């Protein structure tokens, strides 16, 4: 069943094998969100994960890994519903170039083979990528086993869906409730809406009525 006790079957959807009661989530604690996007702390990740699972029981947990990527990937893998690799946040690991990023992804996707559980792995794409860098990472994602993509803003969501011909699910991220609806209309599978609890609740209600 989808995460959450009260499920709107009209809005419920499966994305990368994970069932969501509706497509709107947030990086902030929010009762109305169907999923929560969180970044591991620098220390005590295992206890943090245990606390997260207790606090957000009934919601899907998407873990955004941007620092100590290999370590946090390993520690979060069994507990996350989706792992989002974010090598570009704050320069990532030594401001990695594309070849470094690909090498890191190869290593982590190989490591995934060692686990019994299959956790979907998404790649968060920076809006600062050049067209050549973007095409390289999209080609890699389609061929390597990356399960989906996460991107910021409506226009890049449209570009990514066109470039991939919709073959990979996309999580769009925005702080604008109206844009969140437009991102879904454009074809994104999920939206991370980070503009306050009332905005998330209002957006979900609009979806329920539409």
N, C-alpha and C positions, 0 to 999 in steps of 0.2 A: 504494500500500500504506500501511497505517497506520504512524505513526512508531514506530521500534524494530525491531530485528532479529528478536526473538522475539515473535510476535503471538498472543495468545489470541483466536481468531476468535469465540469465544463472547462475549467482552467488548468486542471492537473495535466502534467506532461512528463514524459520520460526523456531525459537528456543524458547521453553516454551511460545508459544503464541505471541512472539514478532517477527516482521518481520525486517530482516536486508538486506540491499542491497548487501552486501558481508560479508564474515566471519572474516574480519581483523579489529581489533580495537586497541586502544592505551590509555595509561594514560596521554599522552601529547596532547595538541591541535594540530590537524592534519586534514587538509581538506580531505585527501584521506581515513581516517578511517571511518568505518560505525558506530562505537560506541566509546564512551569515558568512561574510568573507572576512577572514582574520589572518593576521601576520604573527608568526611565532615570536616569543620574546627571545632575548639574547641568552637567557639562562633558564634552567629548570623547565625545559620544554615538555617533558613527560607529565609532570604535575599540572602544567598549564593545560595540556590537552584533556586531562581527566576533568579539570574544573570546567573547561569549555563544554565538554559533552554533558556535564550535569546542568550547567547554566542554560544551554540552548537545546535541551532535550526536546525532540519533536521537530527540529529544523535540520536541514542538510547543512553540513559544515564544509565550506570551501576554504582551504588553507593556501594563502598567497605567500610563496617562499621567495624572498628577495635577498636575504643575507645568509651567509654560511649555508649556501644552497644545498650542497651534498649532505651535510649534517642534518639540516632541518627536513630535507626530503626523506632521509632514512627514519628520523624520529617521528615524523608526521604520517608516514605512508599508510600504516595500518589503521589509523584513526580518522583520516580525512575521507570525505565522500568524493571530493575532487581536489587534486593538487594543481595549483597554478604556479608555474615557474616564471619568475619575474626578474630576469637578469639585468634589466635596464634601469631599475629604480635606483636613484641616487648614484648612477654610474655602475651599479651592479658589482661584479667581482673585478676589481682593477679596471673598471670601464671597458669591459670585454668587447672585443671586436667580433665580427660575425663568425670567423673561424673558431674563436674561443668559445663562443656560444654554442656552435654546432658540436664541438668536441665535448662540452659539458653535457649537452642533451644526449649525445650518444652514450656517455657514461651512465647517466641516470636511467635511460630507457633499458640499458643492459642490466643495471642493478634491479630494475623492476621484475625481471625474470626470476629473481631469487625468492620472491614473495609468493605465498599461496594466494593471497587476496589480490584481486585486480582493481587497482585504483586508477580512474581516468586521470591522465596528465594533460593539462592545457598549457599553452605558451602565451604569455602576455606580451603583446607587440607594442613597442614604443611608437608614439606619433612622430618621433624625430628620425625614424629610419629613412634612408634614401630609397628611391624606387628599386635600385638594384639589390639593396640589403633586404627590403621587404619581399621581393620576388624570391630571393635565395631562401629566406626562412619559410615562406609559404610552400615552396617546392619541397623543402626538407620536411615540413610538417605533414604534407600529403603522403610522403613516401616512408617515413620513419616510424610511425606508430603514435605520433602526437594525436591525442583524441579530440582536441578542440582549441579554440583561440579566444583570448580575451583582449578587448580593445576599448579605447576611450573615445566616445563621441559618435554622433550619427553618421557623419560623412565617411569616416574610416570604416565604420560597420558596413556601409553600402559598398565601399571599394573592396573590402575583404570578401564579402559574399559574392561579388561579381568575379573577382580574381580566382576564387576557389570554386566557383560555380555551385556554391552552397553545399559542398561535400564535407565540410567540417562545421560542427556546431560553433556558434559564436556567443560569448557573453559580452554584452555591451555595458559600458560603465558611463554614468552621467550623474550630474547633480540637478538636472532639470527634469521635473516630472513630465512635462509635455514632450520633451525629447525622449524620455523613457518609452512612452507610448509609440513614438515614431520609430524608435529603434526596433521595437517588436514588430511593427508593421513592415519594416524593411526586411525582416526575416531572421533577426537574432533569436536565439533559443531562450536566453535568459537576460535579465537586466539587473545590474547592481546599481541601485539608486541611493545616492548618499547625500540627501538634502533634508534630512530630518524625519522623525517618526511620523508626523502628520502627513507629510508628502507621500511616504510609502503607503500608508493606510488609504489615502485619497486615491492614489493610482490604482491600487488593488480594487477599490470599490468601482472605479470607472470601468475596469476590465470586467468585473462581474456583471455590470449593467449592459455592456456592449454586446 
